[in-house]
């Protein structure tokens, strides 16, 4: 009878050990995923904040020169680099708002490209042709500034609020290091 009891006790001990190992592994995975999620959120926040600064400066340009336009473009490097990792973001509203923002930024870049193309033609036009082109050029500038102020900047504010809520603070985010272990290089 004791051998059956010992056998059952061993099976229970093995089961508990394996179960504990699986739980520990799940905890480590969840912890690493959360760390990566926070890192992605901080990176998105930093890029969105940089876009806010660029676009705000573009709307402040007041000039009589119809050709004057910022040479800046919206920043989308981080977004393009992390799109494969978006599945770890838990807040669907944040994901939707951020996706819409980057769609608007892509549209803004297209508007600016059209404006710059027309402004280039304006530069090489004759004086009579310039007089004809100037109202349209001013309208295009008004259009992209209105698009920035009416759509893009409010969407940026929304995304910043969502990311700040996810990160649990309202100051610009410090980007934590990746889960990767640092490479040891150089002389100790």
C-alpha positions as a Markdown table, in Angstrom:
| # | Residue | x | y | z |
|---|---|---|---|---|
| 1 | Unk | 0.0 | 0.0 | 0.0 |
| 2 | Unk | 2.8 | 2.4 | 0.7 |
| 3 | Unk | 4.3 | 1.9 | -2.7 |
| 4 | Unk | 1.0 | 3.0 | -4.3 |
| 5 | Unk | 0.8 | 5.9 | -1.9 |
| 6 | Unk | 4.5 | 6.8 | -2.7 |
| 7 | Unk | 3.8 | 6.5 | -6.4 |
| 8 | Unk | 0.7 | 8.8 | -6.2 |
| 9 | Unk | 2.7 | 11.3 | -4.1 |
| 10 | Unk | 5.5 | 11.3 | -6.7 |
| 11 | Unk | 3.0 | 11.9 | -9.5 |
| 12 | Unk | 1.5 | 14.8 | -7.6 |
| 13 | Unk | 4.9 | 16.2 | -6.9 |
| 14 | Unk | 5.9 | 16.0 | -10.6 |
| 15 | Unk | 2.6 | 17.5 | -11.6 |
| 16 | Unk | 3.0 | 20.4 | -9.1 |
| 17 | Unk | 6.6 | 21.0 | -10.2 |
| 18 | Unk | 5.7 | 21.0 | -13.9 |
| 19 | Unk | 2.7 | 23.3 | -13.3 |
| 20 | Unk | 4.8 | 25.7 | -11.2 |
| 21 | Unk | 7.4 | 25.8 | -14.0 |
| 22 | Unk | 4.8 | 26.6 | -16.6 |
| 23 | Unk | 3.3 | 29.3 | -14.4 |
| 24 | Unk | 6.8 | 30.8 | -13.8 |
| 25 | Unk | 7.4 | 30.7 | -17.6 |
| 26 | Unk | 4.1 | 32.4 | -18.3 |
| 27 | Unk | 4.8 | 35.1 | -15.7 |
| 28 | Unk | 8.2 | 35.8 | -17.3 |
| 29 | Unk | 6.7 | 36.0 | -20.8 |
| 30 | Unk | 3.9 | 38.3 | -19.6 |
| 31 | Unk | 6.5 | 40.5 | -17.8 |
| 32 | Unk | 8.7 | 40.7 | -20.9 |
| 33 | Unk | 5.7 | 41.4 | -23.1 |
| 34 | Unk | 4.6 | 44.2 | -20.8 |
| 35 | Unk | 8.1 | 45.7 | -20.8 |
| 36 | Unk | 8.1 | 45.7 | -24.6 |
| 37 | Unk | 4.6 | 47.1 | -24.7 |
| 38 | Unk | 5.7 | 50.0 | -22.5 |
| 39 | Unk | 8.8 | 50.5 | -24.6 |
| 40 | Unk | 6.6 | 50.7 | -27.8 |
| 41 | Unk | 4.2 | 53.1 | -26.2 |
| 42 | Unk | 7.1 | 55.4 | -25.2 |
| 43 | Unk | 8.5 | 55.3 | -28.7 |
| 44 | Unk | 5.2 | 56.1 | -30.3 |
| 45 | Unk | 4.7 | 58.9 | -27.8 |
| 46 | Unk | 8.1 | 60.4 | -28.5 |
| 47 | Unk | 7.5 | 60.3 | -32.3 |
| 48 | Unk | 4.0 | 61.7 | -32.0 |
| 49 | Unk | 5.3 | 64.5 | -29.8 |
| 50 | Unk | 8.0 | 65.3 | -32.3 |
| 51 | Unk | 5.4 | 65.4 | -35.1 |
| 52 | Unk | 3.4 | 67.8 | -33.0 |
| 53 | Unk | 6.3 | 70.2 | -32.7 |
| 54 | Unk | 7.1 | 70.0 | -36.4 |
| 55 | Unk | 3.5 | 70.6 | -37.5 |
| 56 | Unk | 2.9 | 73.4 | -35.0 |
| 57 | Unk | 5.9 | 75.2 | -36.4 |
| 58 | Unk | 4.6 | 74.7 | -39.9 |
| 59 | Unk | 1.3 | 76.4 | -39.1 |
| 60 | Unk | 3.0 | 79.4 | -37.5 |
| 61 | Unk | 4.7 | 80.5 | -40.6 |
| 62 | Unk | 3.1 | 83.8 | -41.6 |
| 63 | Unk | 4.5 | 85.2 | -44.8 |
| 64 | Unk | 3.6 | 87.2 | -47.8 |
| 65 | Unk | 5.8 | 85.0 | -49.9 |
| 66 | Unk | 3.4 | 82.4 | -51.4 |
| 67 | Unk | 6.2 | 79.9 | -52.0 |
| 68 | Unk | 7.4 | 79.8 | -48.5 |
| 69 | Unk | 6.9 | 76.3 | -47.0 |
| 70 | Unk | 8.6 | 74.2 | -44.4 |
| 71 | Unk | 10.8 | 71.6 | -45.9 |
| 72 | Unk | 9.9 | 69.4 | -43.0 |
| 73 | Unk | 8.0 | 66.2 | -43.3 |
| 74 | Unk | 6.1 | 64.2 | -40.7 |
| 75 | Unk | 8.1 | 61.6 | -38.9 |
| 76 | Unk | 6.9 | 58.0 | -39.3 |
| 77 | Unk | 10.1 | 56.0 | -38.9 |
| 78 | Unk | 9.1 | 54.4 | -35.5 |
| 79 | Unk | 5.6 | 53.7 | -36.6 |
| 80 | Unk | 6.8 | 52.0 | -39.8 |
| 81 | Unk | 9.3 | 50.0 | -37.7 |
| 82 | Unk | 6.8 | 48.7 | -35.1 |
| 83 | Unk | 3.7 | 47.9 | -37.2 |
| 84 | Unk | 4.5 | 44.2 | -36.8 |
| 85 | Unk | 4.4 | 44.5 | -33.0 |
| 86 | Unk | 1.2 | 46.4 | -32.7 |
| 87 | Unk | -0.6 | 43.2 | -31.5 |
| 88 | Unk | 0.9 | 43.7 | -28.0 |
| 89 | Unk | -0.9 | 47.0 | -27.6 |
| 90 | Unk | -3.9 | 46.4 | -25.4 |
| 91 | Unk | -5.9 | 49.6 | -25.8 |
| 92 | Unk | -8.0 | 49.3 | -29.0 |
| 93 | Unk | -8.9 | 53.0 | -28.9 |
| 94 | Unk | -5.2 | 54.0 | -28.8 |
| 95 | Unk | -4.4 | 51.7 | -31.7 |
| 96 | Unk | -7.3 | 53.1 | -33.7 |
| 97 | Unk | -6.4 | 56.7 | -32.9 |
| 98 | Unk | -2.8 | 56.2 | -33.7 |
| 99 | Unk | -3.5 | 54.4 | -37.0 |
| 100 | Unk | -5.8 | 57.3 | -38.0 |
| 101 | Unk | -3.1 | 59.8 | -37.0 |
| 102 | Unk | -0.5 | 58.1 | -39.2 |
| 103 | Unk | -3.0 | 57.9 | -42.1 |
| 104 | Unk | -3.6 | 61.7 | -41.7 |
| 105 | Unk | 0.2 | 62.3 | -41.6 |
| 106 | Unk | 0.6 | 60.3 | -44.9 |
| 107 | Unk | -2.2 | 62.4 | -46.4 |
| 108 | Unk | -0.6 | 65.6 | -45.2 |
| 109 | Unk | 2.7 | 64.6 | -46.8 |
| 110 | Unk | 0.8 | 64.2 | -50.1 |
| 111 | Unk | -0.7 | 67.6 | -49.7 |
| 112 | Unk | 2.7 | 69.1 | -49.0 |
| 113 | Unk | 4.2 | 67.3 | -52.0 |
| 114 | Unk | 1.5 | 68.8 | -54.3 |
| 115 | Unk | 2.0 | 72.2 | -52.8 |
| 116 | Unk | 5.8 | 72.0 | -53.2 |
| 117 | Unk | 5.4 | 70.9 | -56.8 |
| 118 | Unk | 3.1 | 73.8 | -57.6 |
| 119 | Unk | 5.4 | 76.2 | -55.7 |
| 120 | Unk | 8.4 | 74.9 | -57.8 |
| 121 | Unk | 6.4 | 75.7 | -61.0 |
| 122 | Unk | 5.6 | 79.1 | -59.6 |
| 123 | Unk | 9.3 | 79.8 | -59.0 |
| 124 | Unk | 10.1 | 79.3 | -62.7 |
| 125 | Unk | 7.0 | 81.0 | -64.1 |
| 126 | Unk | 6.9 | 84.3 | -65.9 |
| 127 | Unk | 5.6 | 87.3 | -63.9 |
| 128 | Unk | 2.2 | 87.2 | -65.6 |
| 129 | Unk | 1.9 | 83.4 | -64.9 |
| 130 | Unk | 2.9 | 84.0 | -61.3 |
| 131 | Unk | 0.1 | 86.5 | -60.8 |
| 132 | Unk | -2.3 | 83.8 | -62.1 |
| 133 | Unk | -0.8 | 81.0 | -60.0 |
| 134 | Unk | -0.5 | 83.0 | -56.7 |
| 135 | Unk | -4.1 | 82.7 | -55.5 |
| 136 | Unk | -4.1 | 79.0 | -56.0 |
| 137 | Unk | -0.8 | 78.6 | -54.2 |
| 138 | Unk | -2.2 | 80.6 | -51.3 |
| 139 | Unk | -5.3 | 78.5 | -51.2 |
| 140 | Unk | -3.2 | 75.3 | -51.2 |
| 141 | Unk | -1.2 | 76.7 | -48.2 |
| 142 | Unk | -4.4 | 77.6 | -46.4 |
| 143 | Unk | -5.7 | 74.1 | -47.1 |
| 144 | Unk | -2.7 | 72.3 | -45.6 |
| 145 | Unk | -2.6 | 74.6 | -42.6 |
| 146 | Unk | -6.3 | 74.1 | -42.0 |
| 147 | Unk | -5.8 | 70.3 | -42.4 |
| 148 | Unk | -3.0 | 70.4 | -39.8 |
| 149 | Unk | -5.0 | 72.5 | -37.3 |
| 150 | Unk | -8.4 | 70.9 | -37.9 |
| 151 | Unk | -7.5 | 67.3 | -38.1 |
| 152 | Unk | -3.9 | 66.3 | -37.4 |
| 153 | Unk | -3.1 | 68.3 | -34.3 |
| 154 | Unk | -6.4 | 67.3 | -32.5 |
| 155 | Unk | -5.6 | 63.7 | -33.4 |
| 156 | Unk | -2.1 | 64.1 | -32.0 |
| 157 | Unk | -3.6 | 65.4 | -28.8 |
| 158 | Unk | -5.8 | 62.4 | -28.6 |
| 159 | Unk | -3.0 | 59.9 | -29.2 |
| 160 | Unk | -0.8 | 61.7 | -26.6 |
| 161 | Unk | -3.6 | 61.4 | -24.0 |
| 162 | Unk | -4.1 | 57.7 | -24.7 |
| 163 | Unk | -0.4 | 57.0 | -24.5 |
| 164 | Unk | 0.0 | 59.0 | -21.4 |
| 165 | Unk | -2.8 | 57.1 | -19.8 |
| 166 | Unk | -1.3 | 53.8 | -20.8 |
| 167 | Unk | 2.1 | 54.8 | -19.5 |
| 168 | Unk | 0.6 | 56.2 | -16.4 |
| 169 | Unk | 2.1 | 59.7 | -16.6 |
| 170 | Unk | 1.7 | 63.0 | -18.3 |
| 171 | Unk | 5.3 | 64.0 | -18.9 |
| 172 | Unk | 7.3 | 63.2 | -22.1 |
| 173 | Unk | 8.1 | 59.5 | -21.9 |
| 174 | Unk | 11.5 | 58.0 | -21.2 |
| 175 | Unk | 12.0 | 55.1 | -23.5 |
| 176 | Unk | 13.0 | 52.0 | -21.5 |
| 177 | Unk | 15.7 | 49.8 | -22.9 |
| 178 | Unk | 14.8 | 46.8 | -25.0 |
| 179 | Unk | 14.6 | 43.3 | -23.6 |
| 180 | Unk | 17.7 | 42.4 | -25.5 |
| 181 | Unk | 20.9 | 41.9 | -23.4 |
| 182 | Unk | 23.6 | 44.5 | -24.1 |
| 183 | Unk | 26.6 | 43.4 | -26.0 |
| 184 | Unk | 29.9 | 43.7 | -24.1 |
| 185 | Unk | 32.4 | 45.6 | -26.2 |
| 186 | Unk | 35.6 | 47.5 | -25.6 |
| 187 | Unk | 38.0 | 47.3 | -22.8 |
| 188 | Unk | 36.5 | 46.7 | -19.3 |
